[in-house]
Amino acid sequence: MIEVIGPNDSDDAIRAAIDEAIANGWIIRISGVLSASPAGRDIFRIAADVQQELEIERRQGISDTDYVTTIRTLQRTIENVGGSAWHW
């Protein structure tokens, strides 16, 4: 479930993802409050490192200015046809 959850998913999908993260030992619930477990912090760090490596690979030869222009143009294109996108 966690692999497929999106930013606008249903409450049920989000609850299922939380339950899965608890079952995997990535988050803990204490008195109704969710917190990252040590294992959760480790897996988050691994995922963040991979994301950073992918970002470096994707952005090779693309200036920050060109990247920002491209993202803004794509977001505006989506908005122009009634969609919603946010990539920042």
C-alpha positions in Angstrom: 0.0 0.0 0.0 2.7 2.5 0.9 4.2 2.2 -2.6 1.0 3.4 -4.3 -0.5 6.0 -2.0 -0.8 9.4 -3.5 -1.0 12.9 -2.0 -4.8 13.1 -2.6 -5.7 9.5 -1.6 -8.7 8.5 0.4 -8.8 8.4 4.2 -9.0 4.6 4.0 -5.9 4.4 1.8 -4.0 6.7 4.2 -5.1 4.6 7.3 -4.1 1.4 5.5 -0.6 3.0 4.8 -0.3 4.0 8.4 -1.3 0.5 9.6 1.3 -1.0 7.2 4.0 1.3 8.4 3.2 0.3 12.0 3.3 -3.4 11.1 6.7 -2.8 9.4 8.0 -1.2 12.6 8.6 2.2 10.8 6.3 4.2 13.1 4.9 3.8 16.6 1.8 5.1 18.2 2.0 6.3 21.8 -1.2 7.7 23.3 -2.6 8.3 19.9 0.4 10.1 18.6 2.4 8.7 15.6 6.2 9.0 15.6 9.0 7.5 13.6 10.7 4.6 15.2 14.5 4.1 15.0 13.9 1.7 12.1 11.6 4.2 10.5 14.2 7.0 10.7 16.7 4.6 9.2 14.5 3.6 6.2 13.6 7.3 5.7 17.3 8.2 5.5 17.9 5.4 3.0 15.0 6.6 0.9 16.1 10.3 1.1 19.6 9.3 0.0 18.3 7.4 -3.0 16.1 10.3 -3.9 19.0 12.7 -3.7 21.1 10.4 -6.0 18.2 10.2 -8.5 17.9 14.0 -8.4 21.6 14.5 -9.2 21.3 12.0 -12.1 18.1 13.6 -13.5 19.5 17.2 -13.3 22.8 16.6 -15.0 23.5 19.5 -17.5 20.3 21.3 -16.5 20.7 24.7 -14.7 18.5 25.6 -11.8 16.9 28.3 -13.9 16.0 25.9 -16.7 14.7 23.3 -14.2 12.5 25.9 -12.5 11.2 27.2 -15.8 10.4 23.7 -17.0 8.5 22.7 -13.8 6.5 26.0 -13.8 5.7 25.6 -17.4 4.5 22.0 -16.9 2.4 23.1 -13.9 0.8 25.9 -15.8 0.0 23.5 -18.7 -1.7 21.2 -16.4 -3.7 24.1 -14.8 -4.7 25.3 -18.3 -6.6 22.1 -18.9 -8.3 22.0 -15.5 -5.8 19.9 -13.6 -3.9 20.4 -10.4 -0.2 19.9 -9.9 2.3 20.9 -7.3 5.9 19.8 -7.5 7.7 21.9 -4.9 
